[in-house]
Amino acid sequence: MRCLSRVVPRLRRQEGYVALELALGLGVLVLPLTVMVLTFPTWVERQSLARSASQEAARTVVLADSWDQGMSEATALVRQMAANDGLASAEVSVAFSGALARGSSVTASVSVTVPGASLPLIGSVGAWSVSASDTEQVDLYRSFP
């Protein structure tokens, strides 16, 4: 009996720790994990947007009649793809290199801003840029107007 009477007071003193451990567990483990789960699809979506936009932009320039026309059409296409994903035009940039001559190649590079952490209805914190480029070859037997 003496041994049991010593253990019972010790157990009673630890009753308040459950609420504290629950609050710390939610704040330290569950909240950051929730933020990551909510933000990760945005990272993948923006990377996919950069890849597909660079492919479409390079192809648009290669099929255009002139370099200036191809660049303007491709830039408009990239801006439209970004708008379809709900991005502002300031969050996407596109650059072109190469030449529009038989056998040459055209490279389109697209950079998209990616949020570090994003919570719905609250906003995003931090950002970095992800880039993708694609090169298309101009047809060897193409005739220009």
Beta strands, then each sheet from edge to edge (+ up, - down):
strand 1: 92-98
strand 2: 105-119
strand 3: 123-137
sheet 1: 1+ 2- 3+
end
